[in-house]
Amino acid sequence: MIQIPRVGVIVEEGMEAYTIRLRIPAGIVTPDQLRGIADAAQKYGGDDVHLTTRQTIEIPHVAEKNLPALGVALTKNGTPFGAEFQNVVNVTACPGNERCRLANIDAIPFALNIDRKYFGREMPVKTRIGISACPNSCVSERLCEVGVTGHLKPLRHPEKCTGCGTCVDFCNEDALEVINGVIVLNDERCIRCGACVHTCPYGVITAEDPVYEITFGGRRGRHPKVGRRLVIVNSLEAAEQAVDEAMYRIYRQAVGGTRLLADQLDEIGFDQIVKSVLAKLPEDSVVEHL
């Protein structure tokens, strides 16, 4: 009897073939790995592959007899079977500081580190983790069970401002305006996206160090829901600690079955989870407000 892996294998309609979801953390794959996936798909799958919304690849129409050989080929390729169901699934991330001029944090290394620690781990509920380098949320991290968003607080220097208005053009929150030739910031509207900092042509708007917002209990699917703010911290190390504690609390307190984490937050005590996260962090790492 063929041993079918427990994760990354999805039964197709009719139950005569399988779709194989790959592990590609942060969607990063080399050209050689792409060739390997193509070769494996042609040899063991159907006529095409599927690029998913969570930065991975699926190989559809795989016959049951081909599963073991496909698993070996994909593992050698560095793109093994992924995860689905009640596991930590493919960790997603935007390009971050590596390529995006609007990025506030280095998202990809963060995601790769989280993947190394948690990918495939069995959990009471399906657990998605997403890291976005700014509030543009290109990977919809706040709809994940655990999300990380990078923020940047602008620091204005009115004595140097030329009043050119470039930052006003790039602000999508109407938080900036030119008054008497000087840029004025509306703190209530500002979401600390950092766009004004990154786009000021004269470097007049600078910034404090980036902060990391951790959200908890987001939900995708037919009734999407934005995760609740768990904590905001001022360092990568504290952000990783907060994610670690969030994952531990999901593992220890979430109820398994068909319910999603978002449906259980009040029942399992979100406020207590916040307290448990804060207790694990250095006091000077916690930022009270954006």
Secondary structure, 3 states (H helix, E strand, C coil): CCCCCCCCEEECCCCCCEEEEECCHHHCCCHHHHHHHHHHHHHHCCCCCEECCCCCEEEEEECHHHHHHHHHHHHHCCCCECCCCCEECCCEECCHHHCCCCCCCCHHHHHHHHHHHHCCCECCCCECEEEECCCCCCCCHHHCCEEEEEECCEECCCCCCCCCCHHHHHCCCCCEEEECCEEEECCCCCCCCCHHHHHCCCCCCEECCCEEEEEECCECCCCCECCEEEEEECCHHHHHHHHHHHHHHHHHHCCCCCCCHHHCHHHHCHHHHHHHHHHHCCHHHECCCC
